[in-house]
Amino acid sequence: MFKIKYFITKYISYILSILRFKKNNNVFLLYHKIYDEDDFTEQIDINCVEKKKFEKQCFFLKSFYQERISDLKSNCNKKGSITITFDDGHISIINHVLPIIEKYKIPIIVFICPELIGKPNYLSIEDLKILNNSNLVEIGSHGYKHVRYSDFDISSFQSHMKMMNKWFKDKINEDKLAFSFPFGSYNFDILKFINEKNFFEFCFSSEFRTQNFKDFNKKLIPRIQVWDIDNLSVFKNKIDGHWDWVSKLVSYG
């Protein structure tokens, strides 16, 4: 069923790319895992992108969008910027992603959950220190636990945030963090708290669209998900905003 919906979406987005100009919006690309067919042992799912494809995407960005590639803060201050983000903190970030972004000099931000660090197939504390020392990698938070925060009241959410901040400060000496909602899940009270208390400077959802710079909301930044099934034409159309209409149909984090 997903492949059928994907084919229809791909076709409609292709037609849109012919009928209208690209939006030149700000773009945050969302990845989770990068796999290599030679050493990957986990089940391959929608969150996975093959290593060769990821490198081709990085080469494509460097070749055709070089002036738009940016880190997080620059993206929020310059129209049309493109930034790569990773959720969860999978081990492939150190094994496969880091060598590729170093090759093409592309900055990324990695959102991690303390409860996942050190578990099988996830980054270790030593991995985080290596990434943190890189000029190309920023470490952000993906919640203290990988849970749906839409089910939390403010008191419980605050408790998680305090534990999360303490962990980051103790383990990798980080205290000012960007935040990504696990599963893209939040509720009105949590969003109100984040906005009123300025708890995070940057907060990410998993809403599937690019960001109009005139309406840039640093507290709820949408992202475009990248899938293994995407070819470079689809990848380009996603960056150019021709998949933004899918945001009403898809929300996956």
Secondary structure per residue as TSV (DSSP state, phi and psi in degrees):
chain	resnum	aa	ss	phi	psi
A	1	M	-	360.0	-41.2
A	2	F	H	-60.9	-42.7
A	3	K	H	-64.5	-35.3
A	4	I	H	-66.5	-47.5
A	5	K	H	-62.2	-39.4
A	6	Y	H	-63.7	-44.5
A	7	F	H	-61.2	-43.1
A	8	I	H	-64.0	-44.5
A	9	T	H	-62.9	-43.2
A	10	K	H	-59.6	-42.3
A	11	Y	H	-67.4	-46.5
A	12	I	H	-62.7	-42.6
A	13	S	H	-65.8	-34.7
A	14	Y	H	-63.8	-43.2
A	15	I	H	-62.0	-42.1
A	16	L	H	-61.9	-36.3
A	17	S	H	-66.6	-26.0
A	18	I	H	-82.4	-37.3
A	19	L	H	-82.6	-20.8
A	20	R	S	-140.8	161.8
A	21	F	-	-73.1	155.2
A	22	K	-	-65.8	152.9
A	23	K	-	-79.1	-28.0
A	24	N	-	58.4	36.8
A	25	N	-	-78.8	170.8
A	26	N	B	-75.3	139.7
A	27	V	E	-128.4	130.9
A	28	F	E	-118.4	114.3
A	29	L	E	-86.6	134.2
A	30	L	E	-109.2	119.3
A	31	Y	E	-120.3	164.2
A	32	H	-	-125.3	-63.4
A	33	K	E	-126.1	144.6
A	34	I	E	-116.2	125.5
A	35	Y	E	-117.9	152.1
A	36	D	-	-114.6	127.4
A	37	E	T	-60.1	-23.0
A	38	D	T	-78.8	-25.2
A	39	D	T	-132.0	4.3
A	40	F	-	-82.2	126.4
A	41	T	-	-113.3	-14.1
A	42	E	S	-80.5	166.0
A	43	Q	-	-68.7	132.7
A	44	I	-	-83.9	126.6
A	45	D	-	-135.6	-166.9
A	46	I	T	-62.0	-22.5
A	47	N	T	-80.5	-4.3
A	48	C	E	-100.9	141.0
A	49	V	E	-129.7	131.2
A	50	E	E	-66.1	142.5
A	51	K	H	-54.6	-44.7
A	52	K	H	-62.9	-36.8
A	53	K	H	-69.6	-40.7
A	54	F	H	-61.3	-41.5
A	55	E	H	-65.7	-39.6
A	56	K	H	-62.5	-38.1
A	57	Q	H	-65.5	-41.2
A	58	C	H	-64.9	-41.9
A	59	F	H	-62.5	-41.0
A	60	F	H	-62.6	-45.5
A	61	L	H	-60.4	-45.5
A	62	K	H	-66.2	-33.3
A	63	S	H	-78.9	-38.2
A	64	F	H	-117.8	-13.3
A	65	Y	S	-131.6	26.7
A	66	Q	G	-55.4	-41.5
A	67	E	G	-69.3	-16.7
A	68	R	G	-97.3	-14.8
A	69	I	B	-66.2	131.5
A	70	S	-	-153.1	166.8
A	71	D	-	-84.2	-178.3
A	72	L	H	-60.2	-54.5
A	73	K	H	-64.0	-38.8
A	74	S	H	-65.5	-36.7
A	75	N	H	-60.1	-41.4
A	76	C	T	-74.3	-6.9
A	77	N	T	-121.3	3.7
A	78	K	S	-140.1	124.9
A	79	K	T	-61.5	136.3
A	80	G	T	84.9	5.9
A	81	S	-	-69.4	154.8
A	82	I	E	-127.4	129.6
A	83	T	E	-134.0	139.5
A	84	I	E	-93.7	131.8
A	85	T	E	-125.0	150.0
A	86	F	E	-126.6	132.9
A	87	D	E	-101.7	150.4
A	88	D	E	93.1	-37.8
A	89	G	-	85.2	44.6
A	90	H	B	-67.9	150.3
A	91	I	T	-60.7	-24.0
A	92	S	H	-63.1	-18.5
A	93	I	I	-64.5	-39.8
A	94	I	I	-81.8	-35.2
A	95	N	I	-78.2	-40.7
A	96	H	I	-117.9	-40.9
A	97	V	I	-72.1	-48.6
A	98	L	H	-56.2	-47.6
A	99	P	H	-60.7	-33.7
A	100	I	H	-73.9	-44.4
A	101	I	H	-70.7	-27.9
A	102	E	H	-68.6	-36.6
A	103	K	H	-63.9	-41.3
A	104	Y	H	-102.6	0.6
A	105	K	T	57.2	51.9
A	106	I	-	-112.6	120.3
A	107	P	-	-75.4	150.7
A	108	I	E	-138.8	164.4
A	109	I	E	-123.5	134.2
A	110	V	E	-114.6	120.4
A	111	F	E	-97.1	123.4
A	112	I	E	-122.1	155.7
A	113	C	-	-108.1	123.8
A	114	P	T	-51.8	-37.7
A	115	E	T	-66.6	-20.2
A	116	L	T	-92.6	-20.7
A	117	I	T	-65.0	128.6
A	118	G	T	91.9	-9.9
A	119	K	S	-79.8	160.3
A	120	P	T	-53.1	134.0
A	121	N	T	74.5	10.2
A	122	Y	B	-122.6	163.2
A	123	L	-	-62.7	151.3
A	124	S	-	-101.0	173.0
A	125	I	H	-60.1	-41.1
A	126	E	H	-64.0	-38.6
A	127	D	H	-60.2	-43.3
A	128	L	H	-62.8	-37.5
A	129	K	H	-65.9	-38.9
A	130	I	H	-64.2	-45.6
A	131	L	H	-65.1	-40.4
A	132	N	H	-66.5	-26.7
A	133	N	T	-84.0	-7.2
A	134	S	S	-80.9	141.8
A	135	N	T	-74.6	-5.7
A	136	L	T	-106.3	-9.2
A	137	V	E	-119.9	128.3
A	138	E	E	-110.7	138.3
A	139	I	E	-101.0	126.1
A	140	G	E	-121.0	176.9
A	141	S	E	-102.7	141.8
A	142	H	-	-117.4	32.1
A	143	G	-	90.9	160.7
A	144	Y	S	-70.3	-39.2
A	145	K	S	-125.5	156.6
A	146	H	S	-84.5	79.6
A	147	V	-	-129.0	167.7
A	148	R	-	-87.6	105.9
A	149	Y	G	-73.3	-8.2
A	150	S	G	-62.9	-21.6
A	151	D	G	-88.8	-2.0
A	152	F	-	-96.9	145.1
A	153	D	-	-87.0	173.5
A	154	I	H	-61.8	-41.3
A	155	S	H	-60.5	-45.0
A	156	S	H	-67.8	-39.3
A	157	F	H	-64.3	-44.5
A	158	Q	H	-60.6	-39.4
A	159	S	H	-61.0	-43.7
A	160	H	H	-64.0	-40.2
A	161	M	H	-67.6	-36.5
A	162	K	H	-65.6	-44.7
A	163	M	H	-63.5	-39.3
A	164	M	H	-64.1	-48.2
A	165	N	H	-62.2	-39.9
A	166	K	H	-64.0	-42.5
A	167	W	H	-61.2	-47.8
A	168	F	H	-62.0	-41.8
A	169	K	H	-67.1	-41.4
A	170	D	H	-73.2	-39.2
A	171	K	H	-89.4	-42.3
A	172	I	H	-131.1	13.1
A	173	N	-	58.6	41.9
A	174	E	-	-118.5	136.3
A	175	D	-	-133.9	-20.4
A	176	K	S	-103.9	107.6
A	177	L	-	-120.3	147.9
A	178	A	-	-84.2	155.5
A	179	F	E	-131.5	139.1
A	180	S	E	-125.5	123.9
A	181	F	-	-67.4	124.6
A	182	P	G	-59.2	136.0
A	183	F	G	61.5	9.4
A	184	G	G	64.9	26.2
A	185	S	-	-102.2	125.5
A	186	Y	-	-155.9	172.1
A	187	N	-	-129.2	173.6
A	188	F	H	-60.8	-43.0
A	189	D	H	-63.4	-41.2
A	190	I	H	-66.2	-43.0
A	191	L	H	-64.1	-40.0
A	192	K	H	-63.4	-42.3
A	193	F	H	-61.8	-45.2
A	194	I	H	-62.3	-40.4
A	195	N	H	-71.2	-44.1
A	196	E	H	-72.3	-39.8
A	197	K	H	-91.8	-4.7
A	198	N	T	52.0	44.8
A	199	F	-	-64.2	-36.7
A	200	F	-	-128.5	145.0
A	201	E	S	-74.1	-36.8
A	202	F	-	-129.7	133.2
A	203	C	E	-135.4	130.9
A	204	F	E	-112.2	138.6
A	205	S	E	-102.0	-171.1
A	206	S	E	-117.3	21.4
A	207	E	E	-62.4	132.1
A	208	F	E	-87.8	86.2
A	209	R	S	-170.9	165.3
A	210	T	-	-82.9	175.2
A	211	Q	B	-118.1	120.5
A	212	N	-	-69.2	122.6
A	213	F	G	-61.2	-31.7
A	214	K	G	-65.6	-27.3
A	215	D	G	-111.2	27.1
A	216	F	-	-62.9	121.2
A	217	N	-	-113.8	104.0
A	218	K	T	-65.6	-17.1
A	219	K	T	-93.0	-5.3
A	220	L	S	-155.5	73.8
A	221	I	E	-86.5	124.8
A	222	P	E	-78.1	163.0
A	223	R	E	-140.5	157.6
A	224	I	E	-104.8	119.5
A	225	Q	E	-77.8	140.5
A	226	V	-	-111.4	130.5
A	227	W	-	-118.1	158.1
A	228	D	T	-62.1	-26.9
A	229	I	T	-76.7	-13.7
A	230	D	-	-70.1	130.6
A	231	N	-	-93.1	179.5
A	232	L	H	-67.1	-28.6
A	233	S	H	-66.3	-43.9
A	234	V	H	-65.2	-43.5
A	235	F	H	-56.2	-45.6
A	236	K	H	-64.9	-44.3
A	237	N	H	-64.3	-33.3
A	238	K	H	-65.6	-44.9
A	239	I	H	-63.4	-38.0
A	240	D	T	-79.9	1.4
A	241	G	T	89.0	8.1
A	242	H	T	-82.0	-1.9
A	243	W	T	-107.5	4.6
A	244	D	G	-61.0	-31.3
A	245	W	G	-63.8	-18.1
A	246	V	G	-70.9	-14.7
A	247	S	G	-58.2	-25.7
A	248	K	G	-78.7	-12.0
A	249	L	T	-111.2	-25.6
A	250	V	-	-126.9	133.1
A	251	S	B	-149.9	108.8
A	252	Y	-	-143.3	125.3
A	253	G	-	-138.1	360.0
